[in-house]
Amino acid sequence: MKEVDKNIIKKLRVNREIRAREVRLVGEKGEQLGIMPIDQARETARRQNLDLVEVAATATPPVCRLLDYGKYKYEQAKKERQARKSQKISLLKEVRIRPKIGSHDFDAKTRKAKKFLEGGDKVKVSVLFRGREITHPDIGLRLLKKMAGSVQEVASLERQPLMDGRRMIMILAPAATRKTK
């Protein structure tokens, strides 16, 4: 867990790590304190019992801020956790069918695809051809179009049906979520 946090929060130079001769100092509440030598800025930070943190290293002169670095790191980690919690990870699920599939089996596969799409996942629908079935790609295309038509209220077509070796694939993405009362 600690390694992940280290990678997310960018490392800022603090106190003795700052190498510039003079810096533009910003106070704890965001007020400009002016340009001053680094030693004077460190002394100001020490007197106020705060840390001197370099926030803009590429500026001329570098911008440093007076703040409690431990508290700052904690707040940043908290924001990162909150952002990660609100993210929705979309997976690619696959539904496989054969050209000679029965109507009830097809309906079951359609229900499964709808369930995946309603859960927010993308669905890859594959028609698997074996042996001489490959000579009839029109059957596979018809099945994929039928599948797309039966889930059109919850999905949008992301990739048109296309042959991939002995498979014909199509990718469906969840439709934009509509808020209904």
MDAnalysis code that builds the backbone (N, CA, C; Angstrom):
import MDAnalysis as mda
import numpy as np

u = mda.Universe.empty(543, n_residues=181, atom_resindex=np.repeat(np.arange(181), 3), trajectory=True)
u.add_TopologyAttr("name", ["N", "CA", "C"] * 181)
u.add_TopologyAttr("resid", np.arange(1, 182))
u.add_TopologyAttr("resname", ["MET", "LYS", "GLU", "VAL", "ASP", "LYS", "ASN", "ILE", "ILE", "LYS", "LYS", "LEU", "ARG", "VAL", "ASN", "ARG", "GLU", "ILE", "ARG", "ALA", "ARG", "GLU", "VAL", "ARG", "LEU", "VAL", "GLY", "GLU", "LYS", "GLY", "GLU", "GLN", "LEU", "GLY", "ILE", "MET", "PRO", "ILE", "ASP", "GLN", "ALA", "ARG", "GLU", "THR", "ALA", "ARG", "ARG", "GLN", "ASN", "LEU", "ASP", "LEU", "VAL", "GLU", "VAL", "ALA", "ALA", "THR", "ALA", "THR", "PRO", "PRO", "VAL", "CYS", "ARG", "LEU", "LEU", "ASP", "TYR", "GLY", "LYS", "TYR", "LYS", "TYR", "GLU", "GLN", "ALA", "LYS", "LYS", "GLU", "ARG", "GLN", "ALA", "ARG", "LYS", "SER", "GLN", "LYS", "ILE", "SER", "LEU", "LEU", "LYS", "GLU", "VAL", "ARG", "ILE", "ARG", "PRO", "LYS", "ILE", "GLY", "SER", "HIS", "ASP", "PHE", "ASP", "ALA", "LYS", "THR", "ARG", "LYS", "ALA", "LYS", "LYS", "PHE", "LEU", "GLU", "GLY", "GLY", "ASP", "LYS", "VAL", "LYS", "VAL", "SER", "VAL", "LEU", "PHE", "ARG", "GLY", "ARG", "GLU", "ILE", "THR", "HIS", "PRO", "ASP", "ILE", "GLY", "LEU", "ARG", "LEU", "LEU", "LYS", "LYS", "MET", "ALA", "GLY", "SER", "VAL", "GLN", "GLU", "VAL", "ALA", "SER", "LEU", "GLU", "ARG", "GLN", "PRO", "LEU", "MET", "ASP", "GLY", "ARG", "ARG", "MET", "ILE", "MET", "ILE", "LEU", "ALA", "PRO", "ALA", "ALA", "THR", "ARG", "LYS", "THR", "LYS"])
u.atoms.positions = np.array([
    [0.827, -1.197, 0.000],
    [0.000, 0.000, 0.000],
    [0.868, 1.256, 0.000],
    [1.952, 1.243, 0.768],
    [2.802, 2.423, 0.852],
    [3.498, 2.709, -0.468],
    [3.907, 1.657, -1.216],
    [4.573, 1.861, -2.500],
    [3.639, 2.531, -3.491],
    [2.372, 2.156, -3.478],
    [1.392, 2.752, -4.376],
    [1.256, 4.240, -4.065],
    [1.152, 4.593, -2.764],
    [1.009, 5.984, -2.377],
    [2.218, 6.804, -2.795],
    [3.424, 6.237, -2.690],
    [4.634, 6.957, -3.077],
    [4.612, 7.283, -4.565],
    [4.107, 6.368, -5.377],
    [4.081, 6.589, -6.816],
    [3.037, 7.622, -7.217],
    [1.945, 7.678, -6.503],
    [0.859, 8.577, -6.867],
    [1.203, 10.022, -6.498],
    [1.673, 10.228, -5.266],
    [1.983, 11.569, -4.800],
    [3.368, 11.938, -5.310],
    [3.443, 13.040, -6.091],
    [4.742, 13.400, -6.634],
    [5.639, 13.935, -5.523],
    [6.896, 13.607, -5.623],
    [7.875, 13.990, -4.612],
    [8.253, 15.452, -4.799],
    [8.047, 16.239, -3.761],
    [8.406, 17.648, -3.783],
    [9.652, 17.853, -2.922],
    [10.462, 18.848, -3.286],
    [11.638, 19.160, -2.474],
    [11.182, 19.934, -1.249],
    [11.743, 19.572, -0.097],
    [11.342, 20.177, 1.163],
    [12.583, 20.664, 1.906],
    [12.484, 21.836, 2.537],
    [13.517, 22.429, 3.387],
    [14.925, 22.356, 2.800],
    [15.793, 21.494, 3.312],
    [17.206, 21.422, 2.911],
    [17.413, 20.856, 1.502],
    [16.389, 20.232, 0.915],
    [16.520, 19.641, -0.425],
    [16.438, 20.697, -1.528],
    [15.950, 21.880, -1.221],
    [15.806, 22.952, -2.204],
    [17.190, 23.512, -2.521],
    [17.540, 23.571, -3.810],
    [18.899, 23.938, -4.219],
    [19.043, 25.364, -4.746],
    [17.957, 26.056, -4.984],
    [18.018, 27.396, -5.575],
    [18.636, 28.399, -4.599],
    [19.246, 29.462, -5.126],
    [19.856, 30.505, -4.276],
    [18.807, 31.423, -3.690],
    [17.807, 31.793, -4.539],
    [16.712, 32.611, -4.036],
    [15.386, 32.062, -4.559],
    [14.334, 32.313, -3.809],
    [13.027, 31.744, -4.127],
    [11.944, 32.804, -3.977],
    [10.810, 32.565, -4.650],
    [9.617, 33.394, -4.449],
    [8.814, 32.681, -3.374],
    [8.578, 33.354, -2.255],
    [7.940, 32.718, -1.107],
    [6.454, 33.062, -1.051],
    [5.646, 32.032, -0.848],
    [4.196, 32.180, -0.702],
    [3.846, 31.710, 0.700],
    [3.043, 32.484, 1.409],
    [2.688, 32.178, 2.794],
    [1.715, 31.022, 2.913],
    [1.378, 30.707, 4.150],
    [0.494, 29.571, 4.446],
    [-0.910, 29.769, 3.873],
    [-1.388, 30.997, 3.861],
    [-2.743, 31.284, 3.364],
    [-2.753, 31.738, 1.910],
    [-1.588, 31.653, 1.222],
    [-1.518, 32.007, -0.186],
    [-1.038, 33.416, -0.453],
    [-0.655, 34.165, 0.595],
    [-0.197, 35.542, 0.395],
    [1.250, 35.559, -0.103],
    [1.560, 36.499, -0.987],
    [2.912, 36.634, -1.547],
    [3.811, 37.301, -0.512],
    [4.943, 36.661, -0.195],
    [5.905, 37.236, 0.748],
    [7.124, 37.792, 0.032],
    [7.183, 37.616, -1.299],
    [8.242, 38.215, -2.094],
    [9.386, 37.265, -2.419],
    [10.374, 37.809, -3.148],
    [11.562, 37.038, -3.531],
    [12.622, 37.274, -2.456],
    [13.224, 36.187, -1.970],
    [14.240, 36.293, -0.911],
    [15.253, 35.167, -1.029],
    [16.429, 35.329, -0.418],
    [17.432, 34.254, -0.416],
    [16.885, 33.013, 0.293],
    [17.381, 31.847, -0.100],
    [16.877, 30.578, 0.443],
    [17.059, 30.487, 1.958],
    [18.177, 31.012, 2.473],
    [18.419, 30.950, 3.925],
    [17.366, 31.738, 4.695],
    [17.005, 32.904, 4.177],
    [15.984, 33.730, 4.831],
    [14.622, 33.028, 4.773],
    [14.319, 32.387, 3.654],
    [13.048, 31.657, 3.514],
    [12.996, 30.482, 4.490],
    [14.107, 29.744, 4.630],
    [14.154, 28.627, 5.595],
    [13.964, 29.135, 7.019],
    [14.564, 30.273, 7.328],
    [14.438, 30.852, 8.670],
    [12.996, 31.270, 8.941],
    [12.337, 31.840, 7.930],
    [10.924, 32.222, 8.066],
    [10.065, 30.991, 8.340],
    [10.340, 29.913, 7.609],
    [9.594, 28.665, 7.800],
    [9.831, 28.103, 9.198],
    [11.096, 28.150, 9.666],
    [11.429, 27.613, 10.989],
    [10.736, 28.423, 12.084],
    [10.712, 29.763, 11.939],
    [10.068, 30.617, 12.941],
    [8.567, 30.336, 13.045],
    [7.930, 30.034, 11.901],
    [6.485, 29.772, 11.901],
    [6.170, 28.300, 12.157],
    [7.212, 27.497, 12.387],
    [7.071, 26.062, 12.676],
    [6.382, 25.323, 11.515],
    [6.796, 25.700, 10.272],
    [6.248, 25.083, 9.063],
    [7.402, 24.581, 8.200],
    [7.048, 23.901, 7.118],
    [8.047, 23.418, 6.166],
    [8.078, 24.332, 4.955],
    [9.254, 24.430, 4.325],
    [9.423, 25.170, 3.088],
    [9.356, 24.145, 1.968],
    [8.325, 24.229, 1.113],
    [8.094, 23.229, 0.069],
    [8.174, 23.906, -1.294],
    [8.986, 23.330, -2.187],
    [9.136, 23.863, -3.541],
    [7.963, 23.345, -4.379],
    [7.080, 24.253, -4.782],
    [5.890, 23.837, -5.524],
    [6.017, 24.044, -7.024],
    [6.865, 24.963, -7.464],
    [7.084, 25.195, -8.900],
    [8.585, 25.326, -9.132],
    [9.241, 24.205, -9.401],
    [10.693, 24.176, -9.548],
    [11.158, 24.818, -10.848],
    [10.318, 24.818, -11.880],
    [10.741, 25.318, -13.191],
    [10.611, 26.832, -13.321],
    [9.915, 27.478, -12.394],
    [9.750, 28.933, -12.456],
    [11.082, 29.618, -12.144],
    [11.198, 30.895, -12.557],
    [12.402, 31.661, -12.256],
    [12.009, 32.879, -11.450],
    [12.357, 33.019, -10.206],
    [12.962, 31.994, -9.346],
    [11.918, 30.950, -8.928],
    [12.380, 29.784, -8.424],
    [11.429, 28.730, -8.023],
    [10.450, 29.235, -6.960],
    [9.222, 28.748, -7.024],
    [8.192, 29.155, -6.069],
    [8.173, 28.151, -4.918],
    [8.280, 28.667, -3.703],
    [8.224, 27.830, -2.502],
    [7.060, 28.287, -1.637],
    [6.515, 27.348, -0.898],
    [5.349, 27.661, -0.081],
    [5.586, 27.208, 1.350],
    [5.058, 27.945, 2.290],
    [5.131, 27.579, 3.695],
    [3.898, 26.741, 4.027],
    [4.114, 25.494, 4.444],
    [2.995, 24.638, 4.837],
    [3.492, 23.469, 5.674],
    [2.558, 22.793, 6.317],
    [2.882, 21.589, 7.092],
    [2.925, 20.431, 6.102],
    [4.124, 19.944, 5.780],
    [4.297, 18.963, 4.717],
    [3.604, 17.635, 5.027],
    [3.638, 17.190, 6.271],
    [2.972, 15.938, 6.654],
    [1.480, 16.009, 6.419],
    [0.888, 17.140, 6.812],
    [-0.543, 17.342, 6.613],
    [-0.874, 17.420, 5.119],
    [-0.001, 18.084, 4.349],
    [-0.189, 18.218, 2.906],
    [-0.187, 16.841, 2.236],
    [0.787, 15.988, 2.598],
    [0.867, 14.644, 2.017],
    [-0.375, 13.822, 2.369],
    [-0.842, 13.954, 3.601],
    [-2.037, 13.239, 4.033],
    [-3.250, 13.673, 3.213],
    [-3.417, 14.979, 3.008],
    [-4.545, 15.498, 2.228],
    [-4.488, 15.000, 0.785],
    [-3.279, 14.998, 0.175],
    [-3.125, 14.522, -1.194],
    [-3.480, 13.043, -1.300],
    [-3.025, 12.230, -0.344],
    [-3.334, 10.796, -0.355],
    [-4.839, 10.577, -0.214],
    [-5.473, 11.392, 0.611],
    [-6.917, 11.301, 0.811],
    [-7.668, 11.621, -0.487],
    [-7.216, 12.656, -1.200],
    [-7.837, 13.017, -2.486],
    [-7.663, 11.900, -3.504],
    [-6.485, 11.291, -3.536],
    [-6.219, 10.197, -4.473],
    [-7.124, 8.998, -4.192],
    [-7.271, 8.652, -2.911],
    [-8.143, 7.524, -2.543],
    [-9.582, 7.807, -2.958],
    [-10.034, 9.051, -2.750],
    [-11.398, 9.426, -3.112],
    [-11.589, 9.347, -4.628],
    [-10.592, 9.794, -5.387],
    [-10.685, 9.749, -6.850],
    [-10.710, 8.304, -7.333],
    [-9.901, 7.456, -6.720],
    [-9.849, 6.049, -7.109],
    [-11.157, 5.341, -6.779],
    [-11.781, 5.735, -5.675],
    [-13.035, 5.110, -5.257],
    [-14.162, 5.425, -6.232],
    [-14.164, 6.646, -6.792],
    [-15.251, 7.056, -7.679],
    [-15.046, 6.582, -9.123],
    [-13.886, 5.969, -9.420],
    [-13.638, 5.475, -10.769],
    [-14.371, 4.163, -11.008],
    [-14.891, 3.994, -12.201],
    [-15.522, 2.733, -12.584],
    [-14.610, 2.039, -13.576],
    [-14.167, 0.851, -13.221],
    [-13.294, 0.085, -14.100],
    [-14.167, -0.736, -15.032],
    [-14.035, -0.493, -16.319],
    [-14.828, -1.185, -17.319],
    [-14.031, -2.363, -17.866],
    [-14.620, -3.543, -17.795],
    [-13.963, -4.744, -18.294],
    [-14.552, -5.131, -19.639],
    [-13.837, -5.988, -20.355],
    [-14.340, -6.515, -21.618],
    [-14.738, -7.965, -21.375],
    [-16.038, -8.224, -21.387],
    [-16.561, -9.573, -21.199],
    [-16.819, -10.172, -22.572],
    [-16.807, -11.495, -22.650],
    [-17.026, -12.147, -23.944],
    [-18.202, -13.102, -23.875],
    [-19.011, -13.057, -24.914],
    [-20.113, -14.003, -25.088],
    [-19.837, -14.747, -26.394],
    [-19.725, -16.079, -26.300],
    [-19.418, -16.887, -27.488],
    [-20.659, -17.625, -27.955],
    [-20.877, -17.584, -29.258],
    [-21.991, -18.335, -29.844],
    [-21.487, -19.088, -31.068],
    [-22.266, -20.067, -31.498],
    [-21.933, -20.862, -32.686],
    [-22.978, -20.605, -33.763],
    [-22.653, -20.830, -35.029],
    [-23.623, -20.574, -36.105],
    [-24.899, -21.402, -35.988],
    [-24.822, -22.617, -35.432],
    [-26.007, -23.484, -35.338],
    [-26.671, -23.409, -33.964],
    [-26.593, -22.258, -33.303],
    [-27.150, -22.091, -31.958],
    [-28.675, -22.133, -32.014],
    [-29.282, -22.725, -30.997],
    [-30.740, -22.782, -30.902],
    [-31.291, -21.446, -30.439],
    [-32.579, -21.233, -30.671],
    [-33.179, -19.938, -30.337],
    [-33.184, -19.671, -28.827],
    [-33.444, -20.708, -28.022],
    [-33.449, -20.529, -26.564],
    [-32.044, -20.263, -26.047],
    [-31.055, -20.940, -26.607],
    [-29.665, -20.698, -26.216],
    [-29.257, -19.272, -26.594],
    [-29.704, -18.838, -27.777],
    [-29.398, -17.480, -28.210],
    [-30.011, -16.463, -27.247],
    [-31.257, -16.721, -26.809],
    [-31.920, -15.821, -25.859],
    [-31.162, -15.770, -24.534],
    [-30.666, -16.916, -24.081],
    [-29.899, -16.970, -22.836],
    [-28.608, -16.156, -22.973],
    [-27.926, -16.271, -24.112],
    [-26.695, -15.507, -24.354],
    [-26.995, -14.008, -24.429],
    [-28.140, -13.663, -25.003],
    [-28.546, -12.258, -25.086],
    [-28.784, -11.692, -23.693],
    [-29.474, -12.457, -22.832],
    [-29.704, -12.016, -21.454],
    [-28.379, -11.809, -20.724],
    [-27.421, -12.713, -20.941],
    [-26.109, -12.610, -20.301],
    [-25.389, -11.342, -20.777],
    [-25.449, -11.068, -22.076],
    [-24.813, -9.871, -22.630],
    [-25.461, -8.603, -22.051],
    [-26.808, -8.603, -21.933],
    [-27.512, -7.455, -21.358],
    [-27.084, -7.221, -19.919],
    [-26.927, -8.300, -19.181],
    [-26.516, -8.200, -17.778],
    [-25.121, -7.565, -17.675],
    [-24.205, -7.991, -18.533],
    [-22.859, -7.407, -18.540],
    [-22.912, -5.924, -18.884],
    [-23.707, -5.583, -19.900],
    [-23.801, -4.191, -20.350],
    [-24.430, -3.299, -19.283],
    [-25.453, -3.787, -18.609],
    [-26.092, -3.019, -17.545],
    [-25.153, -2.833, -16.364],
    [-24.211, -3.769, -16.192],
    [-23.201, -3.656, -15.143],
    [-22.082, -2.694, -15.506],
    [-22.110, -2.142, -16.728],
    [-21.114, -1.165, -17.131],
    [-19.927, -1.745, -17.882],
    [-19.966, -3.025, -18.223],
    [-18.853, -3.648, -18.938],
    [-19.113, -3.669, -20.439],
    [-18.031, -3.673, -21.202],
    [-18.148, -3.853, -22.647],
    [-18.297, -5.337, -22.922],
    [-18.926, -5.677, -24.035],
    [-19.148, -7.085, -24.379],
    [-18.613, -7.364, -25.773],
    [-17.798, -8.404, -25.862],
    [-17.288, -8.868, -27.146],
    [-18.101, -10.105, -27.505],
    [-18.849, -10.024, -28.589],
    [-19.671, -11.153, -29.028],
    [-18.900, -11.862, -30.143],
    [-18.620, -13.162, -29.950],
    [-17.849, -13.939, -30.929],
    [-18.686, -15.073, -31.475],
    [-18.656, -15.233, -32.791],
    [-19.260, -16.400, -33.432],
    [-18.098, -17.294, -33.844],
    [-18.072, -18.517, -33.283],
    [-16.981, -19.455, -33.546],
    [-17.366, -20.395, -34.679],
    [-16.544, -20.435, -35.706],
    [-16.794, -21.318, -36.848],
    [-15.882, -22.531, -36.747],
    [-16.461, -23.719, -36.931],
    [-15.662, -24.950, -36.950],
    [-15.844, -25.650, -38.283],
    [-14.772, -26.226, -38.761],
    [-14.846, -27.014, -39.989],
    [-15.366, -26.225, -41.168],
    [-16.369, -26.790, -41.835],
    [-16.903, -26.160, -43.047],
    [-17.873, -25.013, -42.762],
    [-18.172, -24.752, -41.487],
    [-19.063, -23.632, -41.151],
    [-18.473, -22.295, -41.622],
    [-17.155, -22.237, -41.764],
    [-16.466, -21.014, -42.168],
    [-16.886, -20.545, -43.565],
    [-17.436, -21.463, -44.349],
    [-17.871, -21.087, -45.703],
    [-19.174, -20.286, -45.700],
    [-19.797, -20.141, -44.527],
    [-21.065, -19.390, -44.428],
    [-20.933, -18.241, -43.420],
    [-20.095, -17.239, -43.698],
    [-19.956, -16.122, -42.759],
    [-21.225, -15.273, -42.663],
    [-22.100, -15.387, -43.662],
    [-23.357, -14.628, -43.639],
    [-24.236, -15.047, -42.462],
    [-24.159, -16.321, -42.055],
    [-24.936, -16.796, -40.902],
    [-24.420, -16.110, -39.633],
    [-23.088, -16.041, -39.503],
    [-22.479, -15.368, -38.346],
    [-22.837, -13.895, -38.303],
    [-22.803, -13.242, -39.462],
    [-23.144, -11.822, -39.539],
    [-24.597, -11.592, -39.136],
    [-25.486, -12.478, -39.597],
    [-26.901, -12.368, -39.244],
    [-27.099, -12.520, -37.732],
    [-26.376, -13.484, -37.119],
    [-26.481, -13.684, -35.667],
    [-25.996, -12.450, -34.895],
    [-24.875, -11.869, -35.331],
    [-24.335, -10.697, -34.637],
    [-25.268, -9.502, -34.767],
    [-25.863, -9.321, -35.939],
    [-26.813, -8.218, -36.121],
    [-28.059, -8.420, -35.265],
    [-28.486, -9.687, -35.154],
    [-29.653, -10.005, -34.320],
    [-29.337, -9.700, -32.846],
    [-28.127, -10.053, -32.414],
    [-27.696, -9.784, -31.032],
    [-27.658, -8.276, -30.783],
    [-27.077, -7.518, -31.719],
    [-26.993, -6.060, -31.569],
    [-28.389, -5.446, -31.512],
    [-29.304, -5.954, -32.309],
    [-30.671, -5.446, -32.306],
    [-31.400, -5.745, -31.009],
    [-31.123, -6.912, -30.420],
    [-31.848, -7.284, -29.200],
    [-31.318, -6.581, -27.950],
    [-30.113, -6.007, -28.005],
    [-29.576, -5.290, -26.837],
    [-29.420, -3.795, -27.114],
    [-30.040, -3.293, -28.179],
    [-29.820, -1.905, -28.584],
    [-30.297, -0.876, -27.562],
    [-31.250, -1.233, -26.680],
    [-31.709, -0.267, -25.687],
    [-30.699, -0.064, -24.557],
    [-29.761, -0.999, -24.355],
    [-28.753, -0.854, -23.300],
    [-27.335, -0.757, -23.854],
    [-27.185, -0.872, -25.175],
    [-25.840, -0.897, -25.750],
    [-25.760, -0.111, -27.041],
    [-24.517, 0.265, -27.350],
    [-24.240, 0.864, -28.654],
    [-23.113, 0.056, -29.288],
    [-23.117, 0.011, -30.590],
    [-22.130, -0.773, -31.327],
    [-20.805, -0.018, -31.335],
    [-19.771, -0.628, -30.762],
    [-18.463, 0.024, -30.737],
    [-17.609, -0.405, -31.921],
    [-17.646, -1.690, -32.243],
    [-16.904, -2.190, -33.406],
    [-17.814, -3.059, -34.246],
    [-17.878, -2.759, -35.526],
    [-18.704, -3.513, -36.465],
    [-18.231, -4.962, -36.539],
    [-19.117, -5.901, -36.924],
    [-18.697, -7.299, -37.068],
    [-17.583, -7.437, -38.100],
    [-16.557, -8.208, -37.743],
    [-15.467, -8.466, -38.679],
    [-14.866, -9.834, -38.401],
    [-14.290, -10.425, -39.443],
    [-13.680, -11.758, -39.320],
    [-12.312, -11.625, -38.675],
    [-12.030, -12.550, -37.749],
    [-10.737, -12.602, -37.072],
    [-10.334, -14.069, -37.018],
    [-9.683, -14.532, -38.073],
    [-9.346, -15.956, -38.160],
    [-10.604, -16.769, -38.394],
    [-10.889, -17.723, -37.495],
    [-12.095, -18.543, -37.610],
    [-13.222, -18.010, -36.733],
    [-13.122, -16.761, -36.347],
    [-14.146, -16.122, -35.528],
    [-14.653, -14.877, -36.231],
    [-15.874, -14.523, -35.928],
    [-16.406, -13.231, -36.346],
    [-16.743, -12.515, -35.048],
    [-16.167, -11.311, -34.858],
    [-16.367, -10.618, -33.583],
    [-17.029, -9.261, -33.782],
    [-17.682, -8.818, -32.707],
    [-18.332, -7.519, -32.650],
    [-18.222, -7.055, -31.205],
    [-17.980, -5.767, -30.990],
    [-17.875, -5.261, -29.623],
    [-19.007, -4.275, -29.361],
    [-19.678, -4.492, -28.232],
    [-20.776, -3.635, -27.796],
    [-20.340, -2.875, -26.554],
    [-20.676, -1.596, -26.466],
    [-20.356, -0.774, -25.309],
    [-21.653, -0.372, -24.635],
    [-21.637, -0.187, -23.314],
    [-22.859, 0.253, -22.637],
    [-23.311, 1.602, -23.171],
    [-24.610, 1.759, -23.353],
    [-25.157, 3.044, -23.821],
    [-24.991, 4.061, -22.713],
    [-25.016, 5.351, -23.053],
    [-24.886, 6.412, -22.056],
    [-25.997, 6.238, -21.036],
    [-25.626, 6.323, -19.767],
    [-26.609, 6.118, -18.699],
    [-27.592, 7.283, -18.678],
    [-28.840, 6.944, -18.642],
    [-29.904, 7.951, -18.600],
    [-30.494, 7.957, -17.198],
    [-30.638, 9.158, -16.633],
    [-31.219, 9.254, -15.295],
    [-32.731, 9.350, -15.425],
    [-33.415, 8.370, -14.868],
    [-34.873, 8.369, -14.923],
    [-35.427, 8.381, -13.514],
    [-36.552, 9.095, -13.339],
    [-37.164, 9.161, -12.004],
    [-38.385, 8.280, -11.937],
])
